[in-house]
């Protein structure tokens, strides 16, 4: 089996190393770094806005670029966390804890270097793990029938709905809303039209890109406008002396075990649906502080704090791809977008992907290695250049992002209905965030809704309408129990908190 | 009754009748000619049923809990909070309203004025929503950006964008 993996990997390198794919990989990781640096504009918004423009591209190139944005953004996010104490990405928040104090102490170079090296280490290890886990997980997936697929998708939805928020009831509500949106349009098996209310543009359903651009693009512009109006523009960044890159041998030795612990913790967290980069970084930081001989230094410039957090963040990003590529199950909003993209490119994500499109799978895996090298090269000498992006006037950026949102939606189908839907979801996303309704579960419900329904219908067809099929097949039973446990755990945790904490 | 407005309550109160209406719609939809073990109405009705249950629990939760700070306030309200004294049109939330208003006008005018003109106006407008002044910078950036995107899309990628008044 090992020689099979290596020969496939070499095939993947052969495809990823073409000029075209190298170019799009560079574009992806570069854009990912840029949006990671810019607070407010995340990898999710960028992927959603750019996705319609990739439809004319070769699917391998398109996915390589989009995944490059996905993991590239965590490199960029740490730059602003360290230099100006503002996380460029939500998952870079923990980097501020020790990264910024290090910069204030004149150790910005070491912080940036340890962050870049840790990200490279974790990114490479998680690509290795993806490679070795892909075949056993796909083999397990081959034993899946419609009931198992239904159960796995249900597990992903319940975990994302209940674990990714402090108010699980709201998370589940949003999952259901996403599933309801997925119902709109023409039902695949019978051709029945559902809930279109006579609007022809809705016959093919509500497109996930329109919803994503609305909720992650337009909403961000609205939020940023309000933030700037309320709190003013961000102050000019402090001239951090000694910005640039350098790390001493003893600092590297201090960072090594945090890299290792952070990577494995991040990977284990990232594989599970619903537990994103932020959970991974919180866990890694907590563990590192516990095992440290000098826990009192954490929060005051401990290099281990930066090393473990950055490693876990990048490992989680790589791990997110495992359930997506092997089972076709996304675990968060970014991978839900990628899943939608795979389907639009005519690919069938899941255990058969390695059999039907091995060149696609292995080219993406190979691009993870190449992309991490590109990111290390980009971030080591060019960190000051990326930091200059913070000088772009925020008001202008706001306007340009809004125009890009419109472009992303309109270029898809030139549909005015979709443009109005984007605006509607922008408003919806604004209120959802304000009142703490998580939007990622809605997107997941929308992307998985159709597949979930088809899996249910096929299961009922196989069992002649007997719903106990989900509980009589062993794999399906185990997964359904896991879904029940994750739901029960989240609700128990929620109700055990003091009532005044449960303001959600 | 103090503080009867609560966003969660509003969601619950709106969800239940809307979901019931949609259940009736789904149930009354004509059945397909081909017999199905599970018809196309079952899945949406199940989702809507679960949403009603969720909404009921959400409503009960709002009664059970102590009321937290007013959900309408994005920032804490205090005697020194400048928002308290602001006229409604100067409140921070108005920027979000103006953003949506700009987008709606954009969508309305797109067919008539075309992508290029509408996008230039949108970028300049949105920038002005947040920041006064810098007209030259904003207009030049908006024009360059919109021209680059328009010609890149229409000439290089062969994407159809409405030409509007300019007819290019």
Interface residues (C-beta under 8 A of the other chain):
Chain A: X53 X56 X169 X170 X172 X173 X176 X177 X179 X180 X183 X187 X189 X190 X191 X192 X194 X195 X218 X221 X222 X223 X225 X226 X227 X228 X229 X230 X233 X393 X394 X395 X396 X398 X399 X400 X402 X403 X406 X407 X410 X411 X414 X416 X419 X420 X423 X426 X427 X430 X431 X434 X435 X437 X453 X456 X457 X460 X461 X464 X465 X499 X500 X502 X503
Chain B: X7 X8 X11 X22 X25 X26 X29 X30 X32 X34 X36 X37 X38 X39 X40 X43 X44 X47 X48 X50 X51 X54 X55 X57 X58 X61 X64 X65 X66 X68 X69 X71 X74 X75 X83 X92 X93 X94 X95 X96 X98 X99 X100 X102 X103 X104 X106 X107 X110 X111 X115 X119 X122 X123 X124 X125 X126 X127 X129 X130 X131 X134 X137 X138 X141 X142 X145 X146 X149 X153 X157 X159 X160 X161 X162
